[in-house]
Amino acid sequence: MLGISRTTRTTVVSTLQRGISRGSPHHRLGGCLLCPNTTTDTTQWPRFQSTAAQADDDTNNNTSSTRLSTEDAEMIRFPTKDGEGKPVLLNAKEHAVGYLSKILNARVYDAAQETELQHAKNLSAQLQNKVFLKREDTQQVFSFKIRGAYNRMAHLTKDQLASGVVACSAGNHAQGVAMSARMLGCRAVIVMPLATPTIKVNAVRVHGGPTVEVRLFGNNYDEAAAEAKRLKHEEAMTLIHPFDDPYVIAGQGTIGMEILKECVTQPLDAIFVCCGGGGMLAGIAAYVKRVRPTVKVIGVEAEDAAGMTASLREGRVVTLPGVGLFADGAAVKTVGTETFRVCNKLVDDMITVNTDQICNAIKLSYNDARVVLEPAGALGVAGLKKYVEDNEITGQTLVAITSGANMDFDRLRFVSERADGSEKTLAVTIPEEPGSFRALYSLIWPRNVTEFSYRFDTDDRAHVFVSFQPVKNIEHDFEAVMDSLQENGFGCLDLSENELAKVHIRHLAGGRAHADHERIFRFDFPESPGALQRFLLSLDFHWNVSLFHYRNHGDDFGRVLVGLQVPETCDKNLNNFLRTLGYQYVEETNNAAYTSFLRHKDSVDSTTPSDTTSD
């Protein structure tokens, strides 16, 4: 079929078979290593080295042994349109970094499963590319880490297993080592910082069983790592490194092998890989660039923990002064020496993403896979989306690794708050006069308003904090809204990328105000499209609105806090208005939270016998 001579075919096949361990699923690779994609220009297909297993068995940064002369290299002939064979050298020395044999022989499938390459239909439609998710979050420990940990431990000698292993981790690597120790029947000590959440400590104990000891030590990762190194030297235990180990790298490299097997009959343009210390990125690149080098391998890091990006830029391993902890599963100050060597030679590009982009990726992944990824586990999806949008790419086939789903439940509120990438935020200045508040809202309508905060400031102007979703299919819709506001005399400031505004100011907007005769009410109304507008239109009265706060939390009821300046002579009219309004309410004028934080001490009180509620 490929036009390979009998001698050449026998040599290549026998070489590959030597790299397949007994009982492994690698025999299912079929034509992955040699069969070109029939839809791709065959002149662009990769060159493979004839002595792949032998040449790639060098992981000591000495690649000179893999260099073959043109005369020694075997050739494979791909058929061309005119029927002539197109000779392609089986000598991809530029992609030989010493891992093909180790990946083909990786002992991962006793502990790990071959995960699904799931078509992300919603994300594909949104980005106008064919997007697949490599579901490493479905492993038994909910992350890819079991591959490298088990492969490393399965290659230990009997004496090494008898002496036990030690690892330092507060996350997924700890669970992988614990499960591997249970399966191999060896002692393991997992050192975790004292502040490690209980849920993670318990997860390690559950996966590990009686042979695994969790030792809480130190106030941070560095102190815990020092304790692990002490155990290694003083008790002759084997340290299982989370990323900078050839067997760990090879174990993670089986992910790339599975992706290429699934894509052997279809195009594949790029793979987006989460990067912390670089073990998975190096392993996938080592296999993919050796077997199908036209496929781009792109690493993705959190922008506040971009150690590999900095190292590749400098051409040497760089230690970051500090790292952000939101994507804690990939928060590494110093990448590995070996992972850097491989990535420096093979990785096509690095992308960094911010916290909001990671949260948005968690939401997008949930829409397709119905899984809540941890922040580090969503880095691949976040990087893919950013890469497509920045480069205006359409019609390509792209894969993102969903690398983990060990999400701390307490983080969900923050993720939900920041996940909506379509939300835009403005600070708007309006004149303090009747009708201004409603006029402002009418200029934003019919766009979905997700947040509206206003507090009386002075007699001549007021400041409003508003968030809304621009119309997706209208180009520059957000800019058009800003222009419309300014044309109508409303000054506005874009706060969409302002971290202070998103984290703090949105919760503090307003504060105390000198508003005489102020009455405070909480209203509930059924949440539905246009519900906030209907509520505003129903507030048809002549009293001054001194406070207004609304935030869409995804509940079935919208909740609004409203302050009205109502003179005592208007109490009867107010009560009649509230009864006919039709919304459930609670008066909070005497609530200690309001009097402590929102009411100025010199304000003239409204006379209210007690807080009231609707029936």
C-alpha positions in Angstrom: 0.0 0.0 0.0 2.8 2.4 0.9 5.3 1.3 -1.7 7.8 0.0 0.9 10.3 -2.6 -0.3 10.1 -6.0 1.4 13.5 -5.5 3.1 12.6 -2.1 4.3 9.2 -3.1 5.6 10.6 -6.0 7.5 13.2 -3.9 9.1 10.8 -1.1 10.1 8.1 -3.5 11.5 10.5 -5.6 13.4 12.1 -2.5 14.9 8.7 -1.2 16.1 7.6 -4.6 17.4 10.7 -4.7 19.6 9.3 -1.6 21.4 6.0 -3.3 22.3 5.8 -4.9 25.7 3.9 -8.0 26.2 0.3 -7.5 27.3 0.3 -3.8 26.4 -2.3 -2.4 24.0 0.3 -0.9 21.7 -0.3 -3.5 19.0 -3.6 -1.7 18.4 -1.6 1.2 16.9 -1.9 -0.4 13.5 -0.8 2.1 10.9 -0.3 5.0 13.3 3.5 5.0 12.9 3.6 4.5 9.1 0.3 5.2 7.4 -0.2 8.7 6.2 -3.4 10.6 6.5 -5.1 10.1 3.1 -6.5 13.6 3.2 -3.1 15.2 3.7 -0.5 16.1 1.0 1.9 13.1 1.2 4.9 15.3 0.3 4.4 16.8 3.8 4.6 13.6 5.7 7.3 13.0 8.3 10.5 11.2 8.0 11.0 8.2 10.3 14.3 6.8 11.4 14.9 3.2 10.7 16.5 2.4 14.0 13.9 4.2 16.0 14.0 2.0 19.1 17.7 2.0 19.4 18.3 5.6 18.6 15.6 6.8 20.9 16.9 4.8 23.9 19.3 7.6 24.8 17.9 9.9 27.5 21.2 11.4 28.6 21.2 14.4 26.3 23.6 12.7 23.9 21.9 12.6 20.6 25.0 12.2 18.5 24.5 8.4 18.3 21.2 9.0 16.5 22.8 10.7 13.5 22.8 8.5 10.4 24.4 9.3 7.1 22.1 9.6 4.1 23.6 6.4 2.7 22.7 4.5 5.9 19.2 5.8 6.2 16.4 3.6 4.8 13.8 5.1 2.5 10.0 4.7 2.3 8.2 5.5 -1.0 4.9 7.3 -0.8 2.8 7.0 -4.1 2.4 10.3 -6.0 -0.2 11.4 -8.6 1.9 10.2 -11.5 2.4 6.8 -10.0 6.0 7.3 -9.2 7.2 6.7 -5.6 8.2 9.7 -3.7 11.3 8.8 -1.6 11.2 10.0 2.0 14.2 9.4 4.3 13.4 7.4 7.5 15.8 9.7 9.4 14.1 12.2 11.6 17.2 12.9 13.7 16.0 16.4 14.5 13.1 14.8 16.4 15.0 12.1 18.2 15.3 13.0 21.8 15.5 9.6 23.4 11.9 8.6 24.3 10.2 6.6 21.5 11.2 3.2 22.8 10.5 4.2 26.4 7.0 5.4 25.5 6.2 2.3 23.4 7.4 0.1 26.4 5.7 2.3 29.1 4.0 0.2 31.7 1.0 2.4 32.4 -2.0 0.3 31.4 -2.1 -1.8 34.6 -3.1 1.4 36.4 -4.3 3.8 33.8 -6.9 3.5 31.1 -6.9 4.6 27.5 -9.0 7.7 27.8 -11.6 9.0 25.3 -10.8 11.5 22.6 -14.2 13.3 22.8 -15.5 15.6 20.1 -16.4 18.9 21.7 -19.4 19.8 19.6 -20.3 23.1 21.3 -16.8 24.3 21.4 -16.2 23.3 17.8 -19.2 25.3 16.7 -18.2 28.3 18.7 -14.6 28.4 17.4 -15.4 27.1 13.9 -12.8 24.4 14.2 -13.0 20.6 14.9 -12.1 20.4 18.6 -11.5 17.3 20.6 -10.9 16.8 24.3 -8.5 14.2 25.5 -10.3 13.1 28.7 -7.5 12.5 31.2 -9.9 13.7 33.9 -11.6 10.3 33.7 -8.7 8.4 35.1 -9.3 6.6 38.4 -7.4 9.4 40.2 -9.1 12.0 38.0 -5.9 13.2 36.4 -3.1 12.1 34.0 -0.6 11.8 36.8 -1.2 8.1 37.4 0.5 7.3 34.1 4.0 8.7 35.0 3.9 7.7 38.6 3.0 4.1 37.9 5.4 3.8 35.0 8.3 5.1 37.2 7.4 2.8 40.1 6.8 -0.3 37.9 10.4 0.0 36.7 11.9 -0.1 40.2 13.9 -3.2 41.3 12.6 -5.5 43.9 15.1 -4.1 46.4 14.0 -0.5 45.6 10.3 -1.4 46.1 11.1 -3.1 49.4 12.9 0.0 50.6 9.8 2.1 49.8 9.2 5.3 47.9 8.7 8.9 48.9 7.0 11.8 47.1 6.2 15.4 47.8 2.9 16.7 46.5 -0.3 18.4 47.6 -2.3 17.3 44.6 -2.6 14.9 41.8 0.9 13.4 41.8 0.4 12.4 45.4 -2.8 10.4 44.5 -1.0 8.8 41.6 1.9 7.6 43.7 -0.5 6.4 46.5 -2.5 4.3 44.1 0.6 2.9 42.4 2.1 2.0 45.8 -1.1 0.1 46.7 -1.1 -1.8 43.3 2.6 -2.7 43.6 2.4 -3.5 47.3 5.2 -1.2 48.4 5.5 1.3 51.2 5.1 4.9 50.3 5.4 8.1 52.3 3.6 11.1 50.8 4.8 14.4 52.3 2.2 17.2 52.1 2.4 20.7 53.5 0.5 21.4 56.7 -2.0 23.6 55.0 -3.1 21.0 52.5 -6.9 20.8 52.4 -8.5 17.9 54.1 -10.2 16.7 51.0 -6.8 16.2 49.3 -5.3 14.4 52.3 -8.2 12.0 52.5 -8.1 11.4 48.7 -4.5 10.2 49.0 -5.4 8.0 51.9 -8.3 6.4 50.1 -6.2 5.7 47.0 -3.3 4.4 48.9 -4.6 2.1 51.6 -2.6 0.6 54.5 0.9 0.8 52.9 0.7 4.5 52.3 1.6 7.1 55.0 0.6 10.7 54.6 3.0 12.9 56.5 2.0 16.6 57.0 5.1 18.7 57.2 6.2 22.3 56.6 4.4 25.5 56.0 4.9 25.4 52.2 5.9 23.1 49.4 9.6 23.8 49.7 9.7 22.8 53.3 7.7 19.6 52.5 10.1 18.8 49.6 13.1 19.2 51.9 11.5 16.5 54.2 11.0 14.2 51.3 14.7 14.6 50.3 15.7 13.8 53.9 13.7 10.6 53.8 15.3 9.7 50.5 18.8 10.0 51.9 18.3 8.8 55.5 16.0 5.9 54.8 17.2 4.9 51.4 13.8 5.5 49.9 13.3 6.2 46.1 12.1 9.7 45.4 9.3 9.7 42.7 9.6 13.0 41.1 6.4 14.5 39.7 7.9 15.5 36.3 11.7 15.5 35.9 12.3 11.8 35.4 12.6 9.9 32.1 10.1 7.2 33.2 7.6 9.8 34.3 8.0 11.7 31.1 7.6 8.4 29.1 4.4 7.5 31.0 2.8 10.8 30.2 4.0 10.4 26.6 1.5 7.6 26.1 -1.2 10.3 26.0 0.3 11.5 22.7 0.5 7.9 21.4 -3.2 7.4 22.0 -4.1 10.7 20.3 -2.2 9.8 17.2 -3.8 6.4 17.1 -7.2 7.9 17.2 -6.3 10.4 14.5 -4.6 8.1 12.1 -7.4 8.5 9.5 -8.0 12.2 9.9 -6.2 15.5 9.9 -4.6 16.8 13.1 -3.1 20.2 13.3 -2.2 20.9 16.9 -2.3 19.5 20.5 -2.6 21.9 23.4 -1.0 20.6 26.6 -1.1 21.9 30.2 2.4 22.7 31.5 3.6 22.9 35.1 7.0 21.2 35.5 6.8 20.0 31.9 6.5 16.3 32.2 3.3 15.8 30.1 4.4 18.4 27.6 7.8 16.8 27.1 6.3 13.3 26.9 3.7 14.2 24.3 6.1 16.3 22.2 8.7 13.5 22.3 6.2 11.0 20.8 4.2 13.2 18.5 7.3 15.0 17.0 9.0 11.7 16.4 6.0 10.0 14.7 4.0 12.8 13.1 6.2 16.0 13.3 3.8 18.1 11.2 1.4 18.2 14.2 2.1 21.3 16.4 2.6 20.7 20.1 1.8 23.8 22.1 2.2 24.2 25.8 -0.2 26.2 27.9 0.7 27.9 31.3 -1.0 30.2 33.7 0.5 33.7 33.1 1.4 34.0 36.7 3.2 30.6 36.7 4.9 30.6 33.3 8.1 28.8 34.1 8.5 26.9 30.8 7.7 30.0 28.8 10.4 32.0 30.6 12.9 29.2 30.3 12.4 28.6 26.5 12.6 32.4 26.0 16.0 32.6 27.8 17.3 29.3 26.4 18.0 28.0 29.9 16.1 26.8 33.0 14.7 29.9 34.8 13.5 29.9 38.4 10.6 32.2 38.9 10.6 34.5 42.0 7.0 33.3 42.7 4.0 31.7 41.2 0.2 32.2 41.4 -1.7 29.5 43.0 -5.1 29.5 41.2 -3.9 26.8 38.8 -2.1 25.1 41.7 -1.7 21.8 39.9 0.6 23.6 37.5 2.2 26.1 39.8 5.9 25.3 39.6 8.8 27.8 40.1 11.4 25.7 38.4 10.7 23.4 35.5 12.7 20.2 35.1 16.2 20.0 33.6 15.2 17.0 31.4 11.7 18.4 30.6 13.3 21.6 29.5 15.8 19.8 27.2 13.0 18.0 25.4 10.6 21.0 25.2 13.4 23.3 24.0 14.0 21.0 21.1 10.5 20.0 20.2 7.7 22.3 21.4 6.3 24.6 18.8 4.9 27.3 20.9 3.9 28.4 24.4 0.7 30.2 25.4 -0.1 31.9 28.7 -3.7 32.5 29.9 -5.1 34.5 32.8 -7.4 33.5 35.5 -10.6 34.6 33.7 -9.6 32.7 30.6 -9.1 29.6 32.8 -12.5 30.0 34.5 -14.1 30.4 31.1 -12.4 27.2 29.9 -13.9 25.4 32.9 -17.3 26.5 31.8 -16.8 25.6 28.2 -15.5 22.2 29.1 -18.6 21.6 31.3 -20.9 22.6 28.4 -19.4 19.8 26.3 -18.2 17.1 28.8 -20.4 17.7 31.8 -17.3 17.7 34.0 -16.0 20.4 36.3 -12.3 20.6 35.6 -9.8 21.9 38.1 -8.0 25.1 37.0 -4.9 23.4 35.9 -7.0 20.8 34.1 -8.6 23.4 32.0 -5.3 25.1 30.8 -5.3 23.1 27.5 -8.8 24.3 26.6 -8.0 27.9 27.6 -4.9 27.9 25.5 -6.7 26.4 22.5 -9.4 29.0 22.6 -6.9 31.9 22.9 -4.7 30.5 20.1 -7.7 30.2 17.7 -9.0 33.7 18.5 -5.6 35.4 18.4 -4.6 33.8 15.1 -8.1 33.8 13.5 -7.9 30.1 12.7 -10.8 28.2 11.2 -11.3 24.7 9.8 -8.5 23.0 11.7 -8.5 19.9 13.9 -7.3 20.6 17.4 -6.9 18.6 20.6 -6.8 19.9 24.1 -5.8 17.7 27.1 -8.3 18.0 29.9 -5.7 16.9 32.4 -7.5 16.9 35.8 -10.8 17.3 37.7 -9.7 17.4 41.3 -11.6 20.6 41.9 -11.9 22.1 45.4 -15.6 22.7 46.0 -14.9 26.0 47.7 -13.5 27.4 44.5 -16.7 27.0 42.5 -18.1 30.3 43.6 -15.1 32.2 42.3 -15.0 30.2 39.1 -18.7 30.9 38.4 -18.1 34.6 39.1 -15.3 34.9 36.6 -16.2 32.2 34.0 -18.4 34.3 31.7 -15.9 35.6 29.2 -18.7 37.5 27.4 -19.4 39.8 30.4 -18.3 43.4 30.2 -18.2 45.9 33.1 -18.5 49.7 33.1 -18.4 52.5 35.6 -21.0 55.0 34.5 -21.5 58.5 35.8 -25.1 59.8 35.6 -26.7 63.0 36.6 -28.6 62.8 39.9 -32.0 63.7 38.6 -35.3 61.8 38.0 -35.3 59.5 35.1 -31.5 59.1 34.7 -31.4 55.6 36.2 -34.0 54.3 33.9 -32.5 56.1 30.9 -29.2 54.4 31.5 -30.8 51.0 31.6 -32.7 51.7 28.4 -29.5 52.4 26.5 -28.2 48.9 27.4 -31.4 47.0 26.9 -32.0 44.4 25.3 -28.6 43.1 26.3 -28.6 40.8 29.3 -27.6 42.9 32.4 -25.9 40.7 35.0 -25.0 43.3 37.6 -26.3 46.8 38.5 -24.9 48.7 41.6 -25.7 52.3 42.4 -25.4 54.4 45.6 -26.4 58.0 46.1 -23.3 60.2 46.3 -24.0 63.9 45.8 -26.9 66.0 44.7 -25.5 66.5 41.2 -24.2 63.1 40.0 -24.1 59.4 40.8 -21.8 56.5 39.9 -23.2 53.2 38.6 -21.3 49.8 38.4 -22.9 47.8 35.6 -22.1 44.5 33.9 -23.8 43.1 30.8 -23.3 40.7 27.9 -22.8 42.3 24.5 -24.7 40.7 21.5 -22.4 38.0 20.2 -23.3 38.3 16.5 -22.9 42.0 16.3 -19.4 43.2 15.7 -18.1 45.8 18.2 -21.4 45.8 20.1 -19.7 46.7 23.4 -18.0 49.7 21.8 -21.3 50.8 20.3 -22.9 50.7 23.8 -20.1 52.9 25.2 -20.5 55.4 22.3 -24.2 55.5 22.9 -23.8 56.2 26.6 -21.4 59.0 26.0 -23.5 60.6 23.3 -26.4 60.7 25.8 -24.2 62.5 28.4 -23.3 59.4 30.5 -19.5 59.3 31.1 -18.3 55.7 31.2 -15.1 53.8 32.0 -14.3 50.2 30.9 -13.5 48.1 33.9 -13.7 44.7 32.1 -10.0 43.9 32.7 -9.6 45.8 35.9 -8.7 43.2 38.6 -9.4 45.6 41.5 -12.9 46.3 40.2 -13.7 42.6 39.6 -12.4 41.3 42.8 -13.2 44.1 45.3 -15.0 47.2 44.0 -18.0 45.3 42.7 -18.6 44.2 46.3 -17.9 47.6 47.8 -19.5 50.0 45.3 -21.4 52.7 47.1 -20.8 52.4 50.8 -22.2 55.0 53.3 -24.4 57.8 52.0 -25.9 60.9 53.5 -29.5 60.0 52.3 -32.2 61.4 54.6 -35.4 59.4 55.2 -34.0 56.4 53.5 -35.9 53.1 53.5 -34.3 49.9 52.5 -36.2 47.0 50.8 -35.2 43.6 49.5 -37.2 42.4 46.5 -37.4 39.0 44.9 -38.7 38.5 41.4 -38.7 35.4 39.1 -35.4 35.5 37.1 -36.0 35.4 33.3 -35.0 37.4 30.2 -36.2 40.9 30.6 -37.2 40.4 34.3 -34.9 43.2 35.5 -36.4 45.7 33.0 -39.9 44.8 34.0 -39.0 45.3 37.6 -37.6 48.7 36.9 -40.6 49.8 34.9 -42.9 48.7 37.7 -41.0 51.1 40.1 -43.1 54.0 38.7 -42.9 56.5 41.6 -41.6 59.9 42.4 -39.4 59.0 45.3 -35.6 59.2 44.8 -33.8 55.9 44.4 -30.8 56.3 46.7 -29.5 52.7 46.4 -29.9 49.9 43.9 -28.0 46.6 43.8 -28.6 43.6 41.6 -26.4 40.6 40.7 -27.4 37.6 38.6 -26.3 34.5 40.6 -28.0 32.0 38.3 -30.8 31.4 40.8 -34.4 31.0 39.9 -35.2 34.3 41.6 -33.5 37.7 41.0 -32.7 39.6 44.2 -32.6 43.4 44.3 -31.8 45.7 47.2 -33.4 49.1 46.8 -33.1 52.3 48.8 -35.9 54.9 48.6 -35.9 58.4 50.2 -39.5 58.5 51.5 -40.6 61.5 53.8 -42.7 60.4 56.8 -45.8 62.1 55.2 -45.6 59.6 52.3 -45.8 56.4 54.4 -49.3 55.6 53.5 -48.6 56.1 49.8 -45.5 53.9 50.1 -47.5 51.1 51.7 -50.1 51.2 49.0 -47.4 51.1 46.4 -45.7 48.1 47.9 -49.0 46.1 48.1 -49.8 46.7 44.5 -46.3 46.2 43.2 -46.7 42.4 43.0 -43.2 41.4 44.2 -42.2 39.7 47.4 -40.2 42.1 49.6 -38.7 42.5 53.1 -38.0 45.9 54.6 -34.4 46.0 56.0 -34.3 49.7 57.2 -33.5 48.5 60.8 -31.1 45.8 59.8 -27.8 46.1 61.7 -25.8 45.3 58.5 -27.4 48.3 56.8 -27.0 50.7 59.7 -23.4 49.6 60.2 -22.1 49.8 56.6 -24.5 51.8 54.4 -26.2 54.5 56.4 -24.3 57.8 57.3 -24.5 58.6 61.0 -25.8 62.1 60.3 -28.7 61.0 58.0 -32.2 61.8 59.1 -34.0 58.6 60.1 -37.2 57.4 58.6 -39.8 56.6 61.3 -40.6 52.8 60.9 -42.3 50.9 63.7 -40.7 47.7 62.5 -39.4 46.0 59.4 -42.1 44.8 57.2 -42.6 41.9 54.8 -45.0 41.1 52.0 -47.5 38.3 52.5 
